[in-house]
Amino acid sequence: MTEKYRIIEKFVLTLTILIAVAPHTATAQMDATQELMRARVEQIHVGMGLEIEGVPIASRHLIPLLYERRDFEPLWLDSAKRDELLTLIRDSTKEGLDPIDYHADAIETYQSRSGDADSPRFIVDRDIVFSDSLVRLGYHLIFGKVDPRDLDPNWNFNRDFGDRDSVEVVQAAIQAPSLRQYVMDFFPRGQLHQSMKEALARYRAIEAQGGWPPIPPGPTVKPGETDSRVPAIRTRLSAEFHVEPDTATDPALYDTTLEASVRAFQRRYGLDVDGVIGKGTLTAMNVSVEDRIDQIRVNLERSRWVFTDLEDRFLVVNIAGFRVFLVEDSEVIWTARAQVGKPYRQTPVFRSTMKYLVFNPTWTVPPTILRKDILPKAIEDPDYLATKNISVLDQSGNVIDRHALDWDSYRSGRFPYILRQDPGPTNALGRVKFIFPNEHFVFLHDTPSRALFARTHRTFSSGCIRVENPLELAEALLDDPQTWNQANIDRVIQSGETKTVFLNEPLTVLMMYWTAGIGDDGKFMFRKDVYERDLRILEGLTGEFQLALPLDLESQYNVGR
C-alpha cells in the first residue's frame, strides 16, 4: 500500500473517532456527516476501491461526482424513498434480473436497523450503498447487464445517454415524486418488452405450480391413434395452455380436441403444424419450464439492448423467428416470412439505415460467395456462368469474354474480375432489393427460391434476408400510392429496366435475434436458437456482477465534471 493510501486510511479512522465524540447537535452532526462523506469519496477517487460491510461499490466515477456536486450531503435521508428503492430492487425479478446484483440483502438490513441510524458513519455508508444500488439497477434496466459488444464484434447499436447528464439524472430520480415511475419512464420499452415481462410472470406462476412432467420417449403419434403417453401429453399441454376436456372414451386415444391443442403448441413453438407428435414436437414439449423462463429472461435482456431512442417508423428483422416487420407508431403495419443465413453463414446483428431500393437489380457476387461457391463451379465449367446469366467484368466495368480466361490459374483463389448477374427470373436477388449500407454486404431482397418460404426453419441464404411478398414491402416503404402503387410497380418489373428509387425519408433497419416474443397471431411464441446464441447471454445474466462498471462508463453515462 502506498504512503498516500495509508494517509487516507488514517484520516478516515481519525475522522470517525472525532465524530463519535463531537457534540450531538444537528449542525455538528451534518458537518461530521459531510466530512465523512468527503473522505469516502476521496477513497473512491484515488482508486483504493470501497467495500461497505461486504458490499463492493461498483460506481467509481458517478458516485464521487454525485456527492461532490451536493457538497457531500446525503441523498437518502427520506425513509419512504429508501423503501421505494427496496421495492424496485425486489421487482427487478420481473425484468428477469437478480436483486442480489443491487445489494438487496444490505438494503433490507439498512432499512431494518434503527439503533445507530443517527450516527454519521451509518448515514454515510447507507447513502453510498443505496446510491450504488440505484446506479447498478438503472444501468441494467437501461443498457442491460450483459454487454452485447462482448458477445458480438459487429454490435453497433447506440448505448449511451445522449446529451443527458447522468449525475443530474440520478439525482432527479431520487428526488422525483415516484422513483419507480421515473425509472420506468426514462426509456419506454414498448409492447414487445411488456409482453415478455407478462410472459415471464406467467411461466413463473406455472413453475410455482410444479411445472410440467417430462413425456417418455416413444414412436410418433398421429391423430386417431392410441398411445399410453396421450394422458401425459394432455397434462403437459394443460400446464401451459388451456386444453379442451377429453372427449374420448379411451384416455389413450389421440382425439380431435387434443389434436387442436397440439397444433396450437406447434404454432407457438415454430414447428411444422401437422398435428403429428414426432421427435421435434416431443423435444419441444420436454423443455422444462425453468429453461423456458431462462429463454424469456435472455430475450428481455436483448430488448434492453435495442429499444432505446427509436423512431416512430422502423423495419426489424427477427433472424431467429424468420420474420420481417414494418413498425409504425408501435404497431406492426406489415409483416412477412423471411429466409436467413445458414448456420455456417450467419446473418449478423446490427443497425443501419435504408435509403433506397432497386427494382430489377443486378447482383454483384460478394467476395465470400465468389470464393466459396461461384468460382469453384466456374473453374470446373466456364459455361456455368452462362446458365446463371452471370457476366465477367473487369475493374472498370467492361465485359470480359469468359472463354478467353485461363480458369485453371484461379484455383489459388485470387480472381481479379467481378462477377455480375443480370436482371431476370434467375437473378439471385429476384425483382427488388432493399439497400441499407453496411460492412457485411447484407440487405433484404426478393428470391427465385420461393418454395423455401413454406419451410418452418428457413436458414437457407448466405447471410442476406430473403423476403416473402417483397413488392408489398416496396409499396409500403415508398408510401406513395399515386406513383408507387402495385400496378405501377408491376409495370417497372415487366420492363426489365433496373431502376433505383429513394425513400421519402431514411428508414432505420434493425437486424435482431429473438428466440422468444410476440408471434404472428399476437400470442407469445418461442423459437429454436438456430445460431446457439442464447447460452452466453444466460451465463452473463446468472454470473456475478463485475466490481466495476464498464471502463467506458463515463461515455455511456455522459459523466462530466
C-alpha positions in Angstrom: 0.0 0.0 0.0 1.4 3.4 -0.9 2.0 6.2 1.6 -0.8 8.2 0.1 -3.3 5.4 0.8 -2.0 5.0 4.4 -2.6 8.7 5.0 -6.1 8.5 3.6 -7.0 5.5 5.8 -5.5 7.2 8.9 -7.6 10.3 8.0 -10.8 8.3 7.8 -10.1 6.5 11.1 -9.3 9.7 12.9 -12.4 11.4 11.5 -14.6 8.5 12.7 -13.2 8.9 16.2 -13.8 12.6 16.2 -17.3 12.2 15.0 -18.0 9.8 17.9 -17.1 12.4 20.5 -18.4 15.5 18.7 -21.3 17.5 20.2 -24.6 15.9 19.1 -26.1 19.0 17.6 -27.9 18.8 14.3 -25.4 21.2 12.7 -22.4 19.4 14.1 -23.8 16.0 13.0 -24.4 17.3 9.5 -20.9 18.7 9.3 -19.5 15.5 10.5 -21.6 13.5 8.0 -20.4 15.7 5.2 -16.7 15.3 6.2 -17.0 11.6 6.4 -18.7 11.5 3.0 -15.9 13.6 1.6 -13.4 11.1 3.0 -15.3 8.2 1.5 -15.5 9.9 -1.9 -11.8 10.6 -1.8 -11.1 7.0 -1.1 -13.0 6.0 -4.2 -11.3 8.8 -6.2 -7.8 7.6 -5.6 -8.6 4.1 -6.8 -8.5 2.3 -3.5 -11.9 0.9 -4.0 -14.6 0.8 -1.4 -16.4 -2.0 0.3 -19.0 -1.2 2.9 -20.0 -4.1 5.2 -19.1 -6.6 2.5 -20.8 -4.6 -0.3 -18.4 -3.6 -3.1 -19.1 -0.2 -4.6 -19.0 -0.5 -8.4 -19.7 3.1 -9.5 -16.3 4.6 -9.2 -16.9 7.6 -11.3 -20.6 8.5 -11.0 -20.9 8.4 -7.2 -18.0 10.7 -6.4 -19.4 13.3 -8.9 -22.9 12.9 -7.5 -21.8 13.8 -3.9 -19.2 16.4 -4.9 -22.0 18.4 -6.7 -24.1 18.2 -3.5 -21.3 19.4 -1.3 -21.2 15.8 0.2 -24.7 16.0 1.6 -26.6 12.7 1.9 -29.3 11.8 -0.7 -31.3 9.0 1.1 -32.5 10.6 4.4 -36.1 10.0 3.4 -37.2 6.6 4.6 -40.1 6.4 2.2 -37.7 7.0 -0.7 -35.5 4.2 0.6 -38.5 1.9 0.8 -39.3 2.7 -2.8 -35.8 1.7 -3.9 -36.1 -1.6 -2.0 -39.4 -2.3 -3.7 -37.8 -1.5 -7.1 -34.9 -3.9 -6.3 -37.3 -6.7 -5.4 -39.3 -6.1 -8.5 -36.2 -6.4 -10.7 -37.1 -10.1 -10.9 -40.0 -9.1 -13.1 -37.4 -7.9 -15.6 -35.5 -11.2 -15.4 -32.8 -9.6 -13.3 -31.4 -10.7 -9.9 -31.9 -8.5 -6.8 -28.6 -9.7 -5.4 -26.8 -7.6 -8.0 -28.3 -4.5 -6.4 -27.3 -5.1 -2.8 -30.8 -6.4 -1.9 -29.6 -8.0 1.4 -27.7 -5.0 2.5 -30.5 -2.6 1.6 -33.0 -4.7 3.6 -30.6 -4.7 6.6 -30.2 -1.0 6.5 -33.9 -0.4 6.4 -34.5 -2.7 9.4 -31.7 -1.2 11.6 -32.6 1.6 13.9 -30.2 1.6 16.9 -27.4 3.5 15.2 -29.4 5.2 12.5 -28.4 8.7 13.6 -24.7 8.1 13.5 -22.8 9.9 10.7 -21.0 6.7 9.8 -24.3 4.8 9.4 -25.8 7.6 7.4 -22.8 7.9 5.0 -22.4 4.2 4.5 -26.1 3.6 3.9 -26.2 6.5 1.5 -23.4 5.2 -0.6 -24.8 1.7 -0.7 -28.2 3.0 -1.8 -26.8 5.2 -4.5 -24.6 2.4 -5.8 -27.6 0.2 -5.8 -29.6 2.7 -7.9 -26.8 3.2 -10.3 -26.4 -0.5 -10.9 -30.1 -1.1 -11.3 -30.6 1.9 -13.5 -27.7 0.8 -15.7 -29.1 -2.7 -16.1 -32.6 -1.5 -16.8 -31.4 0.9 -19.4 -28.5 -0.9 -21.1 -28.8 -4.5 -19.8 -26.5 -6.4 -17.5 -24.7 -8.2 -20.4 -22.6 -6.0 -22.7 -23.5 -7.2 -26.3 -20.2 -6.0 -27.6 -18.5 -8.7 -25.5 -20.6 -11.3 -27.4 -20.6 -9.8 -30.9 -17.9 -7.6 -32.5 -20.4 -6.5 -35.1 -22.6 -4.8 -32.5 -23.2 -1.1 -33.5 -26.4 -0.1 -31.6 -26.3 3.0 -29.5 -25.5 2.6 -25.8 -25.3 6.0 -24.2 -27.5 8.6 -22.5 -27.3 11.0 -25.4 -27.0 14.6 -24.2 -28.4 13.9 -20.7 -26.0 14.4 -17.8 -26.1 11.2 -15.7 -25.4 12.8 -12.4 -28.4 15.0 -12.9 -30.4 12.0 -14.0 -29.6 10.0 -10.8 -30.3 13.0 -8.5 -33.6 13.7 -10.3 -34.6 10.1 -10.0 -34.0 10.1 -6.2 -35.9 13.4 -5.8 -38.8 12.5 -8.2 -42.2 12.1 -6.7 -42.0 8.4 -7.7 -38.7 6.8 -8.2 -40.3 3.8 -9.8 -42.2 5.9 -12.4 -39.1 7.9 -13.2 -37.0 4.8 -13.9 -39.7 3.1 -15.9 -40.4 6.3 -18.0 -36.8 7.0 -18.7 -36.7 4.8 -21.7 -40.1 3.5 -22.8 -39.6 -0.1 -24.0 -42.8 -0.7 -26.0 -45.2 -3.6 -26.3 -42.7 -6.4 -27.1 -40.8 -5.8 -23.9 -44.0 -5.6 -21.8 -45.3 -8.8 -23.4 -42.1 -10.6 -22.4 -42.5 -9.4 -18.9 -46.0 -10.7 -18.8 -44.9 -14.0 -20.2 -42.1 -14.2 -17.6 -44.7 -13.8 -14.8 -47.0 -16.4 -16.4 -44.3 -19.0 -16.7 -43.0 -18.4 -13.2 -46.6 -19.0 -12.0 -46.5 -22.3 -13.9 -43.2 -23.1 -12.2 -44.7 -22.3 -8.8 -47.5 -24.8 -9.6 -45.0 -27.6 -10.3 -44.3 -27.0 -14.0 -44.9 -29.9 -16.3 -43.6 -33.5 -16.2 -41.5 -34.9 -19.0 -43.1 -37.2 -21.5 -41.4 -40.6 -22.1 -39.8 -41.2 -25.5 -41.6 -43.4 -28.0 -42.9 -43.7 -31.5 -44.6 -40.9 -33.5 -48.2 -40.4 -32.5 -50.8 -39.4 -35.2 -54.4 -38.2 -34.7 -56.7 -41.1 -34.3 -54.0 -43.4 -32.8 -53.8 -44.7 -29.3 -50.7 -44.4 -27.1 -50.1 -44.8 -23.4 -48.4 -41.4 -23.3 -51.5 -39.5 -24.5 -52.7 -38.6 -21.0 -49.2 -37.3 -20.1 -49.2 -35.2 -23.3 -52.6 -33.8 -22.3 -51.3 -33.0 -18.8 -48.2 -31.3 -20.3 -50.2 -29.1 -22.6 -52.8 -28.3 -19.9 -50.0 -27.0 -17.7 -49.1 -24.4 -20.3 -52.3 -23.7 -22.2 -56.0 -24.1 -22.0 -56.8 -27.6 -23.3 -60.3 -28.7 -24.1 -61.6 -31.6 -21.9 -61.0 -35.1 -23.1 -64.0 -36.3 -25.2 -62.7 -39.8 -25.9 -63.9 -42.8 -24.0 -60.4 -44.2 -24.3 -58.0 -41.9 -22.4 -55.1 -43.2 -24.6 -56.8 -42.1 -27.8 -55.3 -39.1 -29.6 -58.6 -37.4 -30.3 -59.5 -34.3 -32.3 -59.7 -32.0 -29.3 -56.2 -32.9 -28.3 -55.0 -32.5 -31.9 -56.2 -28.9 -31.9 -54.1 -28.2 -28.8 -51.1 -29.9 -30.3 -51.4 -27.8 -33.4 -51.6 -24.6 -31.3 -48.5 -25.8 -29.5 -46.7 -26.3 -32.7 -47.6 -22.8 -34.0 -46.4 -21.4 -30.7 -43.1 -23.1 -30.9 -42.3 -22.6 -34.6 -42.8 -26.3 -35.5 -44.4 -27.9 -38.5 -48.1 -27.5 -37.8 -49.3 -31.0 -38.8 -50.8 -32.3 -35.5 -48.3 -35.2 -35.5 -46.4 -35.7 -32.3 -43.0 -36.6 -33.6 -39.5 -36.2 -32.4 -39.4 -32.4 -32.8 -42.7 -31.8 -31.1 -41.9 -34.1 -28.3 -38.4 -32.5 -27.8 -40.1 -29.0 -27.5 -42.7 -30.4 -25.1 -39.9 -31.8 -22.9 -38.0 -28.5 -22.5 -38.6 -27.6 -18.8 -40.5 -24.6 -17.6 -37.3 -23.4 -15.9 -35.5 -23.4 -19.3 -38.4 -21.5 -20.9 -38.1 -18.9 -18.1 -34.4 -18.5 -18.9 -35.2 -18.2 -22.6 -37.6 -15.3 -21.8 -35.0 -13.7 -19.5 -32.4 -13.8 -22.3 -34.8 -12.1 -24.7 -35.8 -9.5 -22.2 -32.1 -8.7 -22.0 -31.9 -8.4 -25.8 -34.8 -5.9 -25.7 -33.0 -3.7 -23.2 -30.1 -3.5 -25.7 -32.1 -2.0 -28.6 -35.4 -0.5 -27.6 -34.0 2.9 -26.9 -34.1 6.1 -29.0 -36.1 4.5 -31.8 -38.0 6.5 -34.4 -41.8 6.1 -34.8 -41.2 4.1 -38.0 -38.6 1.3 -38.5 -38.0 -2.1 -40.0 -37.0 -5.0 -37.9 -35.8 -8.5 -38.9 -36.1 -11.2 -36.4 -33.4 -13.6 -37.6 -34.3 -16.5 -35.2 -38.0 -16.0 -36.0 -37.5 -15.9 -39.8 -39.7 -12.8 -40.0 -39.7 -9.2 -41.1 -41.8 -6.5 -39.5 -42.5 -2.9 -40.5 -43.4 -0.9 -37.4 -45.1 2.4 -37.2 -46.3 4.2 -34.0 -45.6 0.9 -32.0 -47.9 -1.1 -34.3 -46.9 -3.7 -36.9 -48.3 -2.5 -40.2 -46.7 -5.1 -42.4 -45.0 -8.5 -41.8 -43.8 -11.4 -43.9 -41.8 -14.6 -43.7 -38.0 -14.4 -44.3 -35.1 -16.7 -45.2 -31.9 -16.0 -43.3 -28.3 -17.1 -43.3 -27.2 -20.7 -42.9 -25.7 -21.7 -39.5 -22.2 -21.5 -41.0 -23.0 -18.2 -42.7 -25.0 -16.5 -40.0 -26.9 -13.3 -40.6 -25.2 -10.7 -38.4 -27.0 -8.5 -35.8 -26.6 -4.8 -36.5 -28.4 -1.5 -37.1 -28.3 0.5 -40.3 -30.4 3.0 -42.4 -32.2 2.1 -45.6 -32.1 4.9 -48.1 -33.3 3.3 -51.4 -34.5 0.2 -53.2 -33.8 -1.2 -56.6 -36.2 -2.8 -59.0 -34.9 -5.4 -61.4 -31.5 -5.4 -59.7 -28.2 -6.8 -60.9 -26.3 -8.9 -58.5 -22.6 -8.4 -57.9 -21.4 -11.6 -56.4 -19.9 -10.8 -52.9 -16.4 -11.9 -52.0 -17.4 -14.8 -49.7 -19.9 -16.3 -52.2 -17.5 -15.7 -55.1 -14.6 -17.5 -53.3 -16.6 -20.4 -51.8 -19.5 -21.0 -54.2 -19.3 -19.5 -57.7 -15.6 -19.5 -58.6 -15.1 -23.3 -57.9 -18.1 -24.1 -60.2 -16.9 -21.6 -62.9 -13.4 -23.2 -62.8 -14.8 -26.6 -63.5 -17.2 -25.4 -66.1 -17.0 -21.8 -67.5 -20.4 -22.3 -69.1 -21.9 -22.5 -65.6 -21.9 -18.7 -65.6 -24.0 -18.6 -68.7 -26.6 -20.8 -67.2 -26.9 -18.3 -64.3 -26.9 -15.3 -66.6 -23.6 -14.1 -65.0 -21.2 -11.8 -66.8 -17.4 -11.3 -66.1 -16.4 -7.7 -65.7 -13.0 -6.0 -65.3 -12.5 -3.4 -62.6 -13.7 -0.7 -64.9 -17.0 -2.5 -65.5 -16.2 -3.7 -69.0 -17.5 -7.2 -70.0 -14.8 -9.8 -70.5 -15.1 -12.9 -72.7 -15.2 -15.7 -70.2 -13.8 -18.2 -72.8 -10.6 -16.0 -73.1 -9.7 -16.5 -69.4 -7.4 -19.2 -68.1 -9.7 -20.5 -65.4 -7.2 -23.1 -64.1 -5.0 -20.2 -63.0 -7.6 -19.1 -60.5 -7.6 -22.2 -58.4 -5.4 -20.5 -55.8 -8.4 -18.3 -55.1 -7.2 -15.0 -56.5 -9.7 -13.7 -59.0 -9.1 -10.1 -60.4 -12.5 -9.8 -62.0 -16.1 -9.0 -61.0 -19.0 -11.4 -61.5 -22.4 -9.8 -62.1 -25.7 -11.4 -62.6 -28.0 -9.5 -64.9 -31.7 -8.9 -64.1 -34.1 -11.7 -64.9 -36.1 -14.6 -63.5 -33.0 -16.5 -62.3 -31.4 -13.4 -60.6 -30.4 -14.3 -57.0 -32.0 -11.1 -55.8 -35.3 -11.6 -57.6 -37.2 -8.5 -58.6 -36.2 -6.0 -55.9 -33.5 -5.4 -53.3 -33.6 -3.0 -50.3 -30.3 -1.3 -49.6 -29.0 -0.1 -46.2 -25.2 0.3 -46.4 -23.2 -1.9 -44.0 -19.9 -3.6 -43.8 -21.4 -7.1 -44.0 -22.9 -6.7 -47.5 -26.2 -7.7 -46.1 -29.5 -6.4 -47.4 -33.1 -7.5 -48.0 -34.2 -8.9 -51.3 -36.6 -11.0 -53.3 -35.6 -14.5 -54.3 -36.4 -17.1 -57.0 -36.3 -19.8 -54.3 -39.9 -19.1 -53.3 -40.8 -22.6 -52.3 -38.5 -22.4 -49.4 -40.8 -20.0 -47.6 -43.1 -22.9 -46.9 -40.4 -24.5 -44.7 -40.6 -24.0 -40.9 -36.9 -23.3 -40.3 -35.6 -21.1 -43.1 -31.8 -20.9 -42.8 -31.0 -21.0 -46.5 -29.3 -17.8 -47.5 -25.6 -16.8 -47.5 -26.4 -14.1 -44.9 -28.8 -11.7 -46.6 -32.5 -11.7 -45.9 -34.8 -13.1 -48.5 -38.3 -11.6 -48.1 -41.6 -13.1 -49.0 -44.0 -10.7 -50.8 -41.2 -8.1 -51.3 -43.2 -6.0 -53.7 -45.8 -5.4 -50.9 -42.9 -4.2 -48.8 -41.7 -1.9 -51.6 -45.1 -0.3 -51.8 -45.3 0.2 -48.0 -41.8 1.7 -47.8 -42.2 4.1 -50.7 -45.6 5.2 -49.2 -46.7 7.0 -52.4 -50.0 5.4 -53.7 -50.2 7.8 -56.7 -46.7 6.9 -58.1 -45.8 3.6 -56.5 -48.9 1.5 -56.3 -48.7 -2.2 -57.2 -49.9 -1.6 -60.8 -47.1 0.9 -61.4 -44.5 -1.3 -59.6 -45.6 -4.3 -61.8 -45.0 -2.2 -65.0 -41.5 -1.3 -63.9 -40.8 -5.0 -63.1 -42.2 -6.1 -66.5 -40.0 -3.6 -68.3 -36.8 -5.4 -67.1 -35.2 -2.0 -66.6 -33.0 -1.6 -63.5 -34.5 1.4 -61.5 -33.3 2.9 -58.3 -36.0 4.6 -56.1 -35.1 6.6 -53.0 -37.4 6.5 -49.9 -39.1 9.8 -48.9 -37.2 9.6 -45.6 -34.3 7.2 -44.5 -35.6 4.2 -42.5 -33.9 2.6 -39.5 -33.3 -1.1 -40.0 -32.7 -3.4 -37.0 -31.2 -6.8 -37.7 -32.2 -8.6 -34.4 -32.2 -12.1 -33.0 -35.1 -13.1 -30.7 -35.9 -16.6 -29.7 -39.0 -15.5 -27.7 -41.5 -12.8 -28.3 -44.8 -11.9 -30.0 -45.9 -14.3 -32.8 -47.8 -13.5 -36.0 -51.1 -14.2 -34.2 -50.3 -11.8 -31.4 -49.6 -14.6 -28.9 -46.4 -15.3 -27.2 -44.1 -17.6 -29.0 -40.8 -19.5 -28.6 -38.3 -20.2 -31.4 -35.4 -22.5 -31.8 -32.0 -21.0 -31.1 -30.8 -21.7 -34.6 -27.4 -20.0 -34.1 -26.9 -21.1 -30.5 -26.6 -17.6 -29.1 -28.8 -17.8 -26.0 -26.4 -19.6 -23.7 -23.7 -16.9 -23.5 -26.3 -14.3 -22.6 -27.8 -16.5 -19.9 -24.3 -17.1 -18.5 -23.9 -13.3 -18.3 -27.2 -12.8 -16.6 -26.6 -15.5 -14.0 -23.0 -14.6 -13.4 -21.6 -12.3 -10.7 -21.8 -8.6 -11.4 -18.4 -7.1 -12.0 -16.9 -5.0 -9.2 -16.6 -2.1 -11.6 -18.9 -1.0 -14.4 -17.5 -1.0 -17.9 -14.4 1.2 -18.5 -16.4 3.5 -20.8 -18.9 4.2 -18.1 -18.2 7.9 -18.4 -19.1 8.0 -22.1 -22.2 5.8 -21.6 -23.4 7.8 -18.7 -22.3 11.1 -20.0 -20.4 11.9 -16.8 -18.8 15.3 -16.7 -17.1 17.3 -14.1 
